[in-house]
Amino acid sequence: PEQRPPTQHQRPPTQYQYPQGFDQRPPHFPTNPPPPMNVGYPYIPPQPKKDNSNLVIYGVIGVVVLLAIIVFFMVLAGSN
C-alpha cells in the first residue's frame, strides 16, 4: 500500500504552547476606556493633524538652528 502522510486523527495531539489563561488580561491591567460618544465611520483621530505638523516644523527648525550654530562656531574657530 502506498505511504500517505498521517491524517489529523493519526497524529499525536499537539501540545498547546500557551498557558491556560494566556488570552485574558492580568487582574491589575487597566480596563478599556469607554468609547467616545461620537463614534462614526469617518473616524477623526484624537489629536488634530495641526499638532503633528507643528511638531515636524519645530523639529526641522531645531535641526537647522543646531547646524547653523555648529557652522557658526566652526567659522569662528577657523577665523582665529
N, CA, C and O atoms as a Tinker XYZ file with bonds, in Angstrom:
   320  protein
     1  N      0.839000   -1.211000    0.000000    73     2
     2  CA     0.000000    0.000000    0.000000    64     1     3
     3  C      0.874000    1.262000    0.000000    63     2     4     5
     4  O      1.943000    1.290000    0.609000    81     3
     5  N      0.409000    2.280000   -0.679000    73     3     6
     6  CA     1.221000    3.499000   -0.779000    64     5     7
     7  C      1.232000    4.262000    0.551000    63     6     8     9
     8  O      0.255000    4.257000    1.300000    81     7
     9  N      2.372000    4.918000    0.820000    73     7    10
    10  CA     2.512000    5.651000    2.084000    64     9    11
    11  C      1.867000    7.033000    1.951000    63    10    12    13
    12  O      2.191000    7.801000    1.045000    81    11
    13  N      0.963000    7.326000    2.859000    73    11    14
    14  CA     0.337000    8.649000    2.882000    64    13    15
    15  C      0.767000    9.379000    4.147000    63    14    16    17
    16  O      1.018000    8.739000    5.168000    81    15
    17  N      0.855000   10.687000    4.101000    73    15    18
    18  CA     1.140000   11.410000    5.359000    64    17    19
    19  C      0.013000   11.179000    6.355000    63    18    20    21
    20  O     -1.147000   11.068000    5.956000    81    19
    21  N      0.325000   11.106000    7.617000    73    19    22
    22  CA    -0.724000   10.786000    8.612000    64    21    23
    23  C     -1.792000   11.872000    8.643000    63    22    24    25
    24  O     -1.491000   13.060000    8.527000    81    23
    25  N     -3.024000   11.454000    8.798000    73    23    26
    26  CA    -4.116000   12.424000    8.869000    64    25    27
    27  C     -4.190000   12.987000   10.282000    63    26    28    29
    28  O     -3.452000   12.568000   11.174000    81    27
    29  N     -5.095000   13.945000   10.467000    73    27    30
    30  CA    -5.207000   14.618000   11.770000    64    29    31
    31  C     -5.507000   13.619000   12.886000    63    30    32    33
    32  O     -5.048000   13.799000   14.014000    81    31
    33  N     -6.270000   12.569000   12.584000    73    31    34
    34  CA    -6.664000   11.634000   13.640000    64    33    35
    35  C     -5.494000   10.748000   14.059000    63    34    36    37
    36  O     -5.425000   10.324000   15.213000    81    35
    37  N     -4.575000   10.463000   13.139000    73    35    38
    38  CA    -3.462000    9.584000   13.489000    64    37    39
    39  C     -2.346000   10.340000   14.214000    63    38    40    41
    40  O     -1.542000    9.738000   14.926000    81    39
    41  N     -2.301000   11.668000   14.026000    73    39    42
    42  CA    -1.236000   12.446000   14.663000    64    41    43
    43  C     -1.417000   12.486000   16.169000    63    42    44    45
    44  O     -2.546000   12.468000   16.658000    81    43
    45  N     -0.314000   12.540000   16.914000    73    43    46
    46  CA    -0.467000   12.762000   18.364000    64    45    47
    47  C     -1.027000   14.164000   18.601000    63    46    48    49
    48  O     -0.774000   15.061000   17.796000    81    47
    49  N     -1.772000   14.376000   19.671000    73    47    50
    50  CA    -2.347000   15.708000   19.912000    64    49    51
    51  C     -1.239000   16.745000   20.097000    63    50    52    53
    52  O     -0.243000   16.490000   20.775000    81    51
    53  N     -1.422000   17.903000   19.494000    73    51    54
    54  CA    -0.380000   18.926000   19.578000    64    53    55
    55  C     -0.390000   19.551000   20.970000    63    54    56    57
    56  O     -1.444000   19.763000   21.570000    81    55
    57  N      0.796000   19.835000   21.457000    73    55    58
    58  CA     0.900000   20.490000   22.761000    64    57    59
    59  C      0.571000   21.970000   22.608000    63    58    60    61
    60  O      1.046000   22.629000   21.683000    81    59
    61  N     -0.243000   22.483000   23.520000    73    59    62
    62  CA    -0.521000   23.914000   23.482000    64    61    63
    63  C      0.666000   24.656000   24.084000    63    62    64    65
    64  O      1.147000   24.324000   25.168000    81    63
    65  N      1.131000   25.680000   23.344000    73    63    66
    66  CA     2.315000   26.398000   23.797000    64    65    67
    67  C      1.977000   27.495000   24.807000    63    66    68    69
    68  O      2.877000   28.044000   25.444000    81    67
    69  N      0.700000   27.818000   24.960000    73    67    70
    70  CA     0.331000   28.943000   25.813000    64    69    71
    71  C     -0.199000   28.441000   27.149000    63    70    72    73
    72  O     -0.786000   27.361000   27.215000    81    71
    73  N      0.002000   29.211000   28.209000    73    71    74
    74  CA    -0.621000   28.851000   29.497000    64    73    75
    75  C     -2.140000   28.957000   29.419000    63    74    76    77
    76  O     -2.687000   29.494000   28.456000    81    75
    77  N     -2.804000   28.446000   30.429000    73    75    78
    78  CA    -4.248000   28.252000   30.351000    64    77    79
    79  C     -4.996000   29.560000   30.074000    63    78    80    81
    80  O     -5.887000   29.578000   29.225000    81    79
    81  N     -4.663000   30.640000   30.759000    73    79    82
    82  CA    -5.427000   31.873000   30.581000    64    81    83
    83  C     -4.653000   32.928000   29.832000    63    82    84    85
    84  O     -4.725000   34.107000   30.178000    81    83
    85  N     -3.908000   32.530000   28.806000    73    83    86
    86  CA    -2.982000   33.474000   28.164000    64    85    87
    87  C     -3.717000   34.610000   27.451000    63    86    88    89
    88  O     -3.156000   35.689000   27.261000    81    87
    89  N     -4.968000   34.369000   27.057000    73    87    90
    90  CA    -5.673000   35.412000   26.313000    64    89    91
    91  C     -6.490000   36.319000   27.228000    63    90    92    93
    92  O     -7.228000   37.176000   26.741000    81    91
    93  N     -6.373000   36.146000   28.552000    73    91    94
    94  CA    -7.087000   37.019000   29.476000    64    93    95
    95  C     -6.113000   38.024000   30.070000    63    94    96    97
    96  O     -4.929000   37.731000   30.237000    81    95
    97  N     -6.620000   39.214000   30.388000    73    95    98
    98  CA    -5.753000   40.234000   30.962000    64    97    99
    99  C     -5.435000   39.892000   32.407000    63    98   100   101
   100  O     -6.264000   39.309000   33.107000    81    99
   101  N     -4.241000   40.251000   32.857000    73    99   102
   102  CA    -3.951000   40.081000   34.287000    64   101   103
   103  C     -4.883000   40.961000   35.117000    63   102   104   105
   104  O     -5.388000   41.964000   34.613000    81   103
   105  N     -5.117000   40.605000   36.370000    73   103   106
   106  CA    -6.113000   41.350000   37.168000    64   105   107
   107  C     -5.769000   42.824000   37.347000    63   106   108   109
   108  O     -6.673000   43.648000   37.483000    81   107
   109  N     -4.470000   43.182000   37.349000    73   107   110
   110  CA    -4.103000   44.585000   37.585000    64   109   111
   111  C     -4.138000   45.415000   36.313000    63   110   112   113
   112  O     -3.855000   46.612000   36.347000    81   111
   113  N     -4.488000   44.782000   35.172000    73   111   114
   114  CA    -4.461000   45.507000   33.897000    64   113   115
   115  C     -5.608000   46.514000   33.862000    63   114   116   117
   116  O     -6.734000   46.164000   34.214000    81   115
   117  N     -5.349000   47.768000   33.442000    73   115   118
   118  CA    -6.448000   48.748000   33.408000    64   117   119
   119  C     -7.493000   48.357000   32.378000    63   118   120   121
   120  O     -7.164000   47.788000   31.337000    81   119
   121  N     -8.742000   48.658000   32.665000    73   119   122
   122  CA    -9.815000   48.302000   31.740000    64   121   123
   123  C     -9.817000   49.276000   30.571000    63   122   124   125
   124  O     -9.247000   50.364000   30.650000    81   123
   125  N    -10.463000   48.868000   29.492000    73   123   126
   126  CA   -10.545000   49.725000   28.312000    64   125   127
   127  C    -11.340000   50.980000   28.643000    63   126   128   129
   128  O    -12.359000   50.896000   29.330000    81   127
   129  N    -10.896000   52.144000   28.168000    73   127   130
   130  CA   -11.717000   53.346000   28.366000    64   129   131
   131  C    -12.992000   53.233000   27.548000    63   130   132   133
   132  O    -12.990000   52.594000   26.496000    81   131
   133  N    -14.079000   53.839000   28.007000    73   131   134
   134  CA   -15.317000   53.762000   27.214000    64   133   135
   135  C    -15.127000   54.474000   25.886000    63   134   136   137
   136  O    -14.418000   55.478000   25.825000    81   135
   137  N    -15.748000   53.975000   24.818000    73   135   138
   138  CA   -15.581000   54.623000   23.509000    64   137   139
   139  C    -16.190000   56.019000   23.533000    63   138   140   141
   140  O    -17.170000   56.247000   24.243000    81   139
   141  N    -15.630000   56.959000   22.773000    73   139   142
   142  CA   -16.206000   58.311000   22.744000    64   141   143
   143  C    -17.629000   58.287000   22.208000    63   142   144   145
   144  O    -18.010000   57.379000   21.470000    81   143
   145  N    -18.414000   59.295000   22.587000    73   143   146
   146  CA   -19.834000   59.280000   22.244000    64   145   147
   147  C    -20.056000   59.445000   20.738000    63   146   148   149
   148  O    -21.010000   58.886000   20.197000    81   147
   149  N    -19.192000   60.200000   20.054000    73   147   150
   150  CA   -19.443000   60.495000   18.639000    64   149   151
   151  C    -18.684000   59.518000   17.744000    63   150   152   153
   152  O    -17.951000   59.926000   16.843000    81   151
   153  N    -18.871000   58.222000   18.006000    73   151   154
   154  CA   -18.175000   57.232000   17.194000    64   153   155
   155  C    -18.880000   57.144000   15.846000    63   154   156   157
   156  O    -20.093000   56.942000   15.781000    81   155
   157  N    -18.112000   57.296000   14.773000    73   155   158
   158  CA   -18.686000   57.179000   13.441000    64   157   159
   159  C    -17.655000   56.623000   12.496000    63   158   160   161
   160  O    -16.482000   56.515000   12.853000    81   159
   161  N    -18.071000   56.265000   11.287000    73   159   162
   162  CA   -17.118000   55.666000   10.357000    64   161   163
   163  C    -16.090000   56.665000    9.841000    63   162   164   165
   164  O    -14.917000   56.306000    9.740000    81   163
   165  N    -16.468000   57.907000    9.505000    73   163   166
   166  CA   -15.375000   58.852000    9.203000    64   165   167
   167  C    -14.651000   59.200000   10.488000    63   166   168   169
   168  O    -14.908000   60.238000   11.098000    81   167
   169  N    -13.745000   58.325000   10.895000    73   167   170
   170  CA   -13.131000   58.422000   12.222000    64   169   171
   171  C    -12.117000   59.547000   12.243000    63   170   172   173
   172  O    -11.229000   59.613000   11.393000    81   171
   173  N    -12.255000   60.434000   13.222000    73   171   174
   174  CA   -11.289000   61.520000   13.401000    64   173   175
   175  C    -10.345000   61.107000   14.525000    63   174   176   177
   176  O    -10.803000   60.828000   15.633000    81   175
   177  N     -9.038000   61.062000   14.268000    73   175   178
   178  CA    -8.116000   60.669000   15.333000    64   177   179
   179  C     -8.180000   61.654000   16.490000    63   178   180   181
   180  O     -8.548000   62.812000   16.293000    81   179
   181  N     -7.825000   61.210000   17.704000    73   179   182
   182  CA    -7.971000   62.053000   18.898000    64   181   183
   183  C     -7.223000   63.377000   18.795000    63   182   184   185
   184  O     -7.752000   64.409000   19.209000    81   183
   185  N     -6.012000   63.375000   18.257000    73   183   186
   186  CA    -5.271000   64.631000   18.178000    64   185   187
   187  C     -5.420000   65.197000   16.771000    63   186   188   189
   188  O     -5.309000   64.455000   15.795000    81   187
   189  N     -5.668000   66.490000   16.650000    73   187   190
   190  CA    -5.757000   67.084000   15.308000    64   189   191
   191  C     -4.425000   67.032000   14.587000    63   190   192   193
   192  O     -3.363000   66.967000   15.206000    81   191
   193  N     -4.505000   67.061000   13.257000    73   191   194
   194  CA    -3.294000   66.945000   12.447000    64   193   195
   195  C     -2.362000   68.142000   12.665000    63   194   196   197
   196  O     -1.147000   68.026000   12.502000    81   195
   197  N     -2.942000   69.301000   13.037000    73   195   198
   198  CA    -2.141000   70.512000   13.192000    64   197   199
   199  C     -0.974000   70.295000   14.151000    63   198   200   201
   200  O      0.155000   70.689000   13.857000    81   199
   201  N     -1.247000   69.665000   15.303000    73   199   202
   202  CA    -0.203000   69.481000   16.314000    64   201   203
   203  C      0.982000   68.719000   15.726000    63   202   204   205
   204  O      2.139000   69.080000   15.939000    81   203
   205  N      0.672000   67.665000   14.986000    73   203   206
   206  CA     1.733000   66.831000   14.430000    64   205   207
   207  C      2.601000   67.646000   13.473000    63   206   208   209
   208  O      3.828000   67.570000   13.530000    81   207
   209  N      1.967000   68.427000   12.593000    73   207   210
   210  CA     2.744000   69.197000   11.624000    64   209   211
   211  C      3.573000   70.258000   12.341000    63   210   212   213
   212  O      4.704000   70.542000   11.947000    81   211
   213  N      3.000000   70.845000   13.406000    73   211   214
   214  CA     3.779000   71.810000   14.184000    64   213   215
   215  C      5.021000   71.149000   14.756000    63   214   216   217
   216  O      6.112000   71.719000   14.724000    81   215
   217  N      4.846000   69.939000   15.281000    73   215   218
   218  CA     5.989000   69.219000   15.847000    64   217   219
   219  C      7.046000   69.001000   14.777000    63   218   220   221
   220  O      8.235000   69.187000   15.033000    81   219
   221  N      6.623000   68.609000   13.582000    73   219   222
   222  CA     7.579000   68.371000   12.495000    64   221   223
   223  C      8.306000   69.664000   12.146000    63   222   224   225
   224  O      9.523000   69.677000   11.963000    81   223
   225  N      7.537000   70.755000   12.056000    73   223   226
   226  CA     8.152000   72.047000   11.700000    64   225   227
   227  C      9.174000   72.442000   12.762000    63   226   228   229
   228  O     10.293000   72.836000   12.434000    81   227
   229  N      8.787000   72.335000   14.041000    73   227   230
   230  CA     9.723000   72.689000   15.111000    64   229   231
   231  C     10.959000   71.800000   15.059000    63   230   232   233
   232  O     12.075000   72.269000   15.278000    81   231
   233  N     10.762000   70.520000   14.769000    73   231   234
   234  CA    11.908000   69.612000   14.682000    64   233   235
   235  C     12.856000   70.023000   13.574000    63   234   236   237
   236  O     14.072000   70.039000   13.766000    81   235
   237  N     12.298000   70.360000   12.400000    73   235   238
   238  CA    13.147000   70.776000   11.272000    64   237   239
   239  C     13.881000   72.064000   11.622000    63   238   240   241
   240  O     15.080000   72.191000   11.373000    81   239
   241  N     13.150000   73.025000   12.207000    73   239   242
   242  CA    13.780000   74.299000   12.587000    64   241   243
   243  C     14.887000   74.039000   13.607000    63   242   244   245
   244  O     15.966000   74.626000   13.526000    81   243
   245  N     14.610000   73.153000   14.570000    73   243   246
   246  CA    15.622000   72.848000   15.583000    64   245   247
   247  C     16.885000   72.285000   14.954000    63   246   248   249
   248  O     17.991000   72.684000   15.318000    81   247
   249  N     16.729000   71.363000   14.014000    73   247   250
   250  CA    17.905000   70.765000   13.361000    64   249   251
   251  C     18.667000   71.832000   12.582000    63   250   252   253
   252  O     19.896000   71.883000   12.635000    81   251
   253  N     17.940000   72.684000   11.858000    73   251   254
   254  CA    18.595000   73.737000   11.065000    64   253   255
   255  C     19.348000   74.692000   11.983000    63   254   256   257
   256  O     20.485000   75.066000   11.694000    81   255
   257  N     18.714000   75.089000   13.092000    73   255   258
   258  CA    19.369000   76.008000   14.034000    64   257   259
   259  C     20.609000   75.352000   14.616000    63   258   260   261
   260  O     21.658000   75.984000   14.740000    81   259
   261  N     20.483000   74.073000   14.974000    73   259   262
   262  CA    21.635000   73.354000   15.531000    64   261   263
   263  C     22.786000   73.353000   14.520000    63   262   264   265
   264  O     23.930000   73.639000   14.872000    81   263
   265  N     22.472000   73.032000   13.270000    73   263   266
   266  CA    23.522000   73.030000   12.240000    64   265   267
   267  C     24.111000   74.431000   12.063000    63   266   268   269
   268  O     25.323000   74.585000   11.913000    81   267
   269  N     23.244000   75.456000   12.083000    73   267   270
   270  CA    23.733000   76.830000   11.914000    64   269   271
   271  C     24.687000   77.200000   13.049000    63   270   272   273
   272  O     25.723000   77.822000   12.815000    81   271
   273  N     24.334000   76.816000   14.285000    73   271   274
   274  CA    25.210000   77.123000   15.430000    64   273   275
   275  C     26.548000   76.413000   15.262000    63   274   276   277
   276  O     27.601000   77.005000   15.498000    81   275
   277  N     26.510000   75.139000   14.852000    73   275   278
   278  CA    27.760000   74.383000   14.680000    64   277   279
   279  C     28.621000   75.055000   13.611000    63   278   280   281
   280  O     29.821000   75.247000   13.810000    81   279
   281  N     28.015000   75.412000   12.481000    73   279   282
   282  CA    28.765000   76.074000   11.405000    64   281   283
   283  C     29.316000   77.408000   11.903000    63   282   284   285
   284  O     30.461000   77.757000   11.619000    81   283
   285  N     28.498000   78.148000   12.644000    73   283   286
   286  CA    28.920000   79.456000   13.170000    64   285   287
   287  C     30.171000   79.310000   14.031000    63   286   288   289
   288  O     31.136000   80.059000   13.876000    81   287
   289  N     30.142000   78.330000   14.946000    73   287   290
   290  CA    31.300000   78.155000   15.834000    64   289   291
   291  C     32.514000   77.643000   15.060000    63   290   292   293
   292  O     33.650000   77.992000   15.382000    81   291
   293  N     32.273000   76.811000   14.034000    73   291   294
   294  CA    33.410000   76.333000   13.232000    64   293   295
   295  C     34.046000   77.498000   12.472000    63   294   296   297
   296  O     35.269000   77.569000   12.352000    81   295
   297  N     33.217000   78.410000   11.960000    73   295   298
   298  CA    33.749000   79.591000   11.265000    64   297   299
   299  C     34.516000   80.468000   12.253000    63   298   300   301
   300  O     35.594000   80.975000   11.940000    81   299
   301  N     33.946000   80.640000   13.453000    73   299   302
   302  CA    34.631000   81.434000   14.486000    64   301   303
   303  C     35.990000   80.823000   14.796000    63   302   304   305
   304  O     36.997000   81.529000   14.859000    81   303
   305  N     36.013000   79.498000   14.991000    73   303   306
   306  CA    37.275000   78.835000   15.336000    64   305   307
   307  C     38.251000   78.907000   14.163000    63   306   308   309
   308  O     39.458000   79.038000   14.368000    81   307
   309  N     37.737000   78.822000   12.939000    73   307   310
   310  CA    38.617000   78.849000   11.778000    64   309   311
   311  C     39.203000   80.229000   11.529000    63   310   312   313
   312  O     40.320000   80.346000   11.024000    81   311
   313  N     38.448000   81.292000   11.884000    73   311   314
   314  CA    38.931000   82.646000   11.593000    64   313   315
   315  C     40.076000   83.041000   12.519000    63   314   316   317
   316  O     40.890000   83.889000   12.153000    81   315
   317  N     40.159000   82.455000   13.693000    73   315   318
   318  CA    41.240000   82.813000   14.633000    64   317   319
   319  C     42.540000   82.161000   14.196000    63   318   320
   320  O     43.569000   82.336000   14.849000    81   319
